[in-house]
Amino acid sequence: MIKLLLAEDQGMMRGALALLLGLEEDIEVVAEAGDGLEALEAARRTRPDVAILDIEMPGRGGLDVAADLRRELPDCKVLIVTTFGRPGYLRRAMEAGARGFLVKDGPIEDLVAAVRRVLAGEQVVDPALATAALSVGPNPLTERERDVLTAAADGATVADIAARLYLSESTVRNYLSAAIGKTGARNRIEAVGTARHNGWL
């Protein structure tokens, strides 16, 4: 029996997936979670064989939880599911130790097959997303540039960002300038949009 943890922040979607996956004779949903912190606690408690993680959840996102699980429960295989088929997300998921990456609009049969395949040691990736990830290339932004762009996303001023990240204003301007250049954008709003579209933030 495959012990499965399901982490999805939308209650209706989580309930429907748990019901459908639970119909499989070889799968038992041992835990459900609505956010990343809950997922991590549930994984520690139930020791699942496979964890299905939504990429965007409150608290800690699926990518963070995947990295935590790789460190704390290395035998647990992680399968990331997302509404957002962004190439950068795929690359970051693989770097975090995920064994699979699927977009949510696929049939439930694909998800069931992916659970079995990652448990068998295979890597399962949505083919269209794999192609897109190769064409986009790696994330060009440094960790600090990502932090500054993320902080800039809500329209914060340079002074606000500097205070929030404990940096000088000139350092923030340098990071913003570098991020704008690397994303090929004309300004920081465009840079945020491009970085988000590619899954780099």
C-alpha positions as CSV (number, residue, x, y, z in Angstrom):
1,M,0.0,0.0,0.0
2,I,1.3,3.4,-1.0
3,K,1.1,5.9,1.9
4,L,0.3,9.3,0.4
5,L,0.4,12.8,1.8
6,L,-1.7,15.4,0.0
7,A,-0.9,19.1,0.5
8,E,-3.2,21.6,-1.4
9,D,-4.5,24.9,0.0
10,Q,-7.8,24.8,-1.8
11,G,-10.1,22.7,0.4
12,M,-12.5,21.6,-2.4
13,M,-9.6,20.5,-4.7
14,R,-7.9,18.7,-1.8
15,G,-11.0,16.8,-0.9
16,A,-11.7,15.8,-4.5
17,L,-8.2,14.6,-5.0
18,A,-8.1,12.7,-1.7
19,L,-11.4,11.0,-2.7
20,L,-10.2,10.0,-6.2
21,L,-6.8,8.9,-5.1
22,G,-8.3,6.9,-2.2
23,L,-10.3,4.9,-4.7
24,E,-7.1,3.2,-6.0
25,E,-6.6,-0.2,-4.4
26,D,-2.9,0.4,-3.8
27,I,-3.1,4.0,-2.5
28,E,-4.0,5.2,1.0
29,V,-4.2,9.0,1.7
30,V,-2.6,9.0,5.2
31,A,-2.6,12.8,5.6
32,E,-4.1,16.0,4.1
33,A,-2.7,19.5,4.6
34,G,-3.9,23.0,3.7
35,D,-0.5,24.7,3.9
36,G,3.2,24.0,3.9
37,L,3.8,24.0,7.6
38,E,0.9,21.6,8.1
39,A,2.3,19.4,5.4
40,L,5.7,19.2,7.0
41,E,4.2,18.3,10.4
42,A,1.9,15.7,8.8
43,A,4.9,14.1,6.9
44,R,6.9,13.9,10.1
45,R,4.0,12.2,11.8
46,T,2.8,9.8,9.1
47,R,6.1,9.1,7.2
48,P,4.4,8.9,3.7
49,D,5.9,7.1,0.7
50,V,4.9,9.9,-1.6
51,A,4.0,13.6,-0.9
52,I,1.9,15.5,-3.5
53,L,2.6,19.2,-2.9
54,D,0.9,22.2,-4.4
55,I,3.6,24.7,-5.4
56,E,1.8,27.8,-4.0
57,M,0.6,27.4,-0.5
58,P,0.4,29.7,2.6
59,G,3.2,29.4,5.2
60,R,5.7,27.5,3.1
61,G,5.3,26.7,-0.6
62,G,5.7,23.3,-2.1
63,L,9.3,24.0,-3.2
64,D,10.3,24.8,0.3
65,V,8.5,21.8,1.7
66,A,10.2,19.6,-0.9
67,A,13.6,20.7,0.2
68,D,12.7,20.2,3.8
69,L,11.4,16.6,3.1
70,R,14.6,15.8,1.1
71,R,16.6,16.7,4.2
72,E,14.3,15.2,6.9
73,L,12.6,12.3,5.2
74,P,14.8,11.3,2.2
75,D,12.8,8.2,1.5
76,C,9.6,10.2,0.8
77,K,9.2,10.9,-2.9
78,V,7.9,14.4,-3.8
79,L,5.5,15.1,-6.6
80,I,4.8,18.8,-7.3
81,V,1.5,19.7,-8.8
82,T,0.7,23.3,-9.9
83,T,-1.8,25.4,-11.8
84,F,1.2,27.4,-13.0
85,G,3.2,25.6,-15.6
86,R,6.2,27.9,-15.4
87,P,9.6,26.6,-16.6
88,G,11.5,28.1,-13.7
89,Y,9.3,26.3,-11.2
90,L,10.2,23.0,-12.8
91,R,13.9,23.7,-12.5
92,R,13.6,24.9,-8.9
93,A,11.4,21.8,-8.1
94,M,14.0,19.4,-9.4
95,E,16.8,21.3,-7.5
96,A,14.6,21.0,-4.3
97,G,14.5,17.2,-4.8
98,A,11.1,16.7,-6.4
99,R,10.8,13.5,-8.4
100,G,7.8,14.7,-10.4
101,F,6.2,17.8,-11.7
102,L,2.7,17.9,-13.2
103,V,0.3,20.7,-14.2
104,K,-3.1,20.4,-12.5
105,D,-5.2,20.4,-15.6
106,G,-4.2,16.9,-16.6
107,P,-6.4,13.8,-16.0
108,I,-6.5,12.1,-12.6
109,E,-5.1,8.9,-14.3
110,D,-1.9,10.8,-15.0
111,L,-1.5,11.8,-11.4
112,V,-2.1,8.2,-10.2
113,A,0.4,6.9,-12.7
114,A,2.9,9.5,-11.6
115,V,2.5,8.5,-7.9
116,R,3.4,4.9,-8.8
117,R,6.2,5.9,-11.1
118,V,8.0,8.2,-8.7
119,L,7.7,5.6,-6.0
120,A,9.4,3.1,-8.4
121,G,12.3,5.6,-8.8
122,E,11.4,7.3,-12.0
123,Q,11.3,11.0,-12.7
124,V,7.9,12.2,-14.1
125,V,7.7,15.6,-15.8
126,D,5.0,17.2,-17.8
127,P,6.5,17.0,-21.4
128,A,5.4,20.4,-22.6
129,L,6.8,22.0,-19.4
130,A,10.1,20.1,-19.8
131,T,10.5,21.5,-23.4
132,A,9.7,25.1,-22.2
133,A,12.2,24.8,-19.3
134,L,15.0,23.8,-21.7
135,S,14.2,26.8,-24.0
136,V,14.0,29.3,-21.2
137,G,17.3,28.2,-19.6
138,P,18.3,28.5,-15.9
139,N,17.2,31.3,-13.6
140,P,19.7,34.2,-14.1
141,L,18.9,35.9,-10.9
142,T,20.9,35.6,-7.7
143,E,19.1,34.9,-4.4
144,R,19.5,38.5,-3.3
145,E,18.2,39.8,-6.7
146,R,15.1,37.5,-6.2
147,D,14.6,38.8,-2.7
148,V,14.7,42.4,-3.9
149,L,12.4,41.8,-6.8
150,T,9.9,39.9,-4.6
151,A,10.0,42.9,-2.2
152,A,9.4,45.3,-5.1
153,A,6.4,43.3,-6.4
154,D,3.9,45.1,-4.3
155,G,5.1,48.6,-5.4
156,A,7.3,49.2,-2.4
157,T,9.8,52.1,-2.7
158,V,13.5,51.6,-2.7
159,A,13.6,52.9,0.9
160,D,10.9,50.4,1.9
161,I,12.7,47.5,0.3
162,A,16.0,48.6,2.0
163,A,14.4,48.7,5.4
164,R,12.6,45.4,4.9
165,L,15.8,43.6,3.8
166,Y,18.3,45.4,6.0
167,L,20.2,46.7,3.0
168,S,21.3,50.2,2.0
169,E,19.2,52.0,-0.6
170,S,22.2,52.1,-3.1
171,T,22.6,48.3,-2.7
172,V,18.8,47.8,-3.4
173,R,19.2,50.0,-6.5
174,N,22.1,47.9,-7.7
175,Y,20.2,44.7,-7.2
176,L,17.1,46.1,-9.0
177,S,19.3,47.4,-11.9
178,A,21.0,44.0,-12.2
179,A,17.6,42.1,-12.1
180,I,16.1,44.5,-14.8
181,G,19.1,43.9,-17.0
182,K,19.1,40.1,-16.6
183,T,15.3,39.8,-17.3
184,G,15.6,42.1,-20.4
185,A,13.0,44.4,-18.8
186,R,12.6,48.2,-19.1
187,N,11.7,48.7,-15.4
188,R,11.3,46.8,-12.2
189,I,7.5,46.2,-12.7
190,E,8.3,44.4,-16.0
191,A,11.2,42.6,-14.4
192,V,8.9,41.3,-11.7
193,G,6.4,40.2,-14.4
194,T,9.0,38.4,-16.4
195,A,10.5,36.7,-13.4
196,R,7.1,35.6,-12.2
197,H,6.1,34.3,-15.7
198,N,9.2,32.2,-15.9
199,G,8.9,30.9,-12.3
200,W,12.1,32.6,-11.1
201,L,10.5,34.2,-8.0
